[in-house]
Amino acid sequence: MATYSLYEKSIETVVSQIYLANSATQSYTFNENKVFTDLLNNSDKKIMPISIRNAVMSVYDSTPFKETIASGSNIYYIGIDNNQQNLKKHIYLGRRTNKGIDIMSNSLLTYSDLTINGTDKENSINNDSTVVKFLAGTNPLLFEAAPNIESRIVKNSLGTKRIDISIVNRGGDINILSKLPNDNDPGKNITINGIRYPSVQDSDIAMGGSASDGRTLSFKNGDMVWTDLIPYDPGYYGATGTTVPIFGSPSYINGYSLDFTDSRMVPLTVGGVTLGEVFNSESIANVLEKIIYEYLPPLCSISFVEPEMEYAEVGSSPIVSLNYSVTKRTYNTYITALKNMKPNQVPAIESTNTEKLNGIAQGVMITPLQKGVNNFIIMATDGISVTTATASVKSIYPFFFGITSNLVVDNYLLTELTSEVSPKVDKRIDFYQSDIKSTDKIYFIYDQDYGLLNKIFKPDGSVLNTGQYSTQSYVFSSPEGNWATKNFLIYRIDNILSNYVNQNTVSMYFGFDF
């Protein structure tokens, strides 16, 4: 306890403390009598001790927030109390007026027990939102992205307003659990919009639940239940003008394989199907082709083991692996050439049947890569026809993009951004992160040879107008030392925190179209 001296202009500590002696009877006492003896002598006898005591007791008793204790407990807490230890009136926390209007009303006090109105300052444009944050720990760097509950005024296209509520956690997960701490407690169901979801016991296999890989939640009689994943059968598959790939080894339709296998020898020659030929996992389409046509040329194909290897950064030294295949059809194949690969050839295929030979080769390139194209070619022949297939590595300069507050354009700027080795195509990039600051900017940087952008799209889908971004050219060198002195175009968007981020923001997609 401390007292303030109006005359000495100082705070004087008084060690006496008032405390609750009996919570049931609401009796109070001082731990010692210095609350009296530390006061001035009162030699003129103008102040009665009982008056001071009553004043102190009255101030304490009328304070709504105070330390108290429950009956039969020795744990103190800070509560909102009245003389009966039980506050039975409405609790309102927040501003009474909003933009000059008294928002307190009879209905507000009647139909709720606790009201929170955390508006900004009076007449602020932010008075349409109330945000309650929940902090934990001692690291202030985590507080900005701490979870919160927000109520906000929203307006639909017709101008009708309503209040929405959002549960937001930008820095972590949101967990909803209906279960006691006891490991054996089965838990209860969670209902959303009248639809009930499984309890912990219904889901946990260890407790007899049925959630597992390959199962999904399905709606049944008003509840969501775990069921096997059964694809919806529309009665037809595919659409006109689209490709419908079917993969399998083998693939079946109505119990019959799409790959034709029969060890019996063909009794006579039919088209390209010769006498004595047998079939081993040969496609039905290929068998039909052989019946219709007496001659079918060989087939070959080549593709990257890692599809992303189609593009590589200038100055890099990638290791490229390629899948190849050669298919003998009517006549035996000669040795198949593999250009710019090791091995550089595939043995001849000699067989009375259709045979397919698969393998993996390593690409051979001059590295570090210069800007351009490196081709890997497979060439198959049966002496009548020549069939080729090509896979190419295109060496290009990367895109750089990201958020930083750095205004200095130099090579260090690239180290603060994300790099992506990808072709010149329209980009859609989510720039959202939980720690965006008022000084942060968006950068989008790419090879100047691609030319200027045609449009930039904002997160709401509208076009970013000229003047809302800046452009410039700069000669960069690779942060990793892969290339040097290359002209790049730089697009910068400022004021992203104020223009594109609010309490409900969970993504911030910008579009860059060439």
RAVENUR-V879532 format. One record per run of one state. SS is the DSSP state (alpha for helix, beta for strand, coil for the rest). FROM is the first residue (numbers start at 1). TO is the last residue. If there is no record, write none. Layout:
BEGIN
((SS/FROM/TO) (SS/FROM/TO))
END
This chain:
BEGIN
((coil/1/1) (beta/2/5) (coil/6/9) (beta/10/13) (coil/14/17) (beta/18/22) (coil/23/26) (beta/27/30) (coil/31/33) (alpha/34/37) (coil/38/48) (alpha/49/62) (coil/63/64) (beta/65/69) (coil/70/75) (beta/76/80) (coil/81/90) (beta/91/94) (coil/95/96) (beta/97/98) (coil/99/100) (beta/101/102) (coil/103/105) (alpha/106/110) (coil/111/113) (beta/114/117) (coil/118/128) (beta/129/133) (coil/134/139) (alpha/140/142) (coil/143/147) (beta/148/155) (coil/156/160) (beta/161/168) (coil/169/189) (beta/190/192) (coil/193/194) (beta/195/197) (coil/198/199) (alpha/200/203) (coil/204/204) (alpha/205/207) (coil/208/214) (beta/215/220) (coil/221/222) (beta/223/228) (coil/229/251) (beta/252/253) (coil/254/255) (beta/256/257) (coil/258/258) (beta/259/262) (coil/263/269) (beta/270/270) (coil/271/272) (beta/273/273) (coil/274/278) (beta/279/283) (alpha/284/292) (coil/293/298) (beta/299/304) (coil/305/306) (alpha/307/310) (beta/311/313) (coil/314/320) (beta/321/328) (coil/329/335) (beta/336/339) (coil/340/340) (beta/341/342) (coil/343/344) (beta/345/346) (coil/347/354) (beta/355/363) (coil/364/371) (beta/372/381) (coil/382/385) (beta/386/396) (coil/397/398) (beta/399/404) (coil/405/410) (alpha/411/415) (coil/416/417) (beta/418/420) (coil/421/426) (beta/427/430) (coil/431/440) (beta/441/447) (alpha/448/450) (coil/451/454) (beta/455/457) (coil/458/462) (beta/463/463) (coil/464/469) (beta/470/476) (coil/477/485) (beta/486/493) (coil/494/495) (alpha/496/500) (coil/501/508) (beta/509/513) (coil/514/514))
END
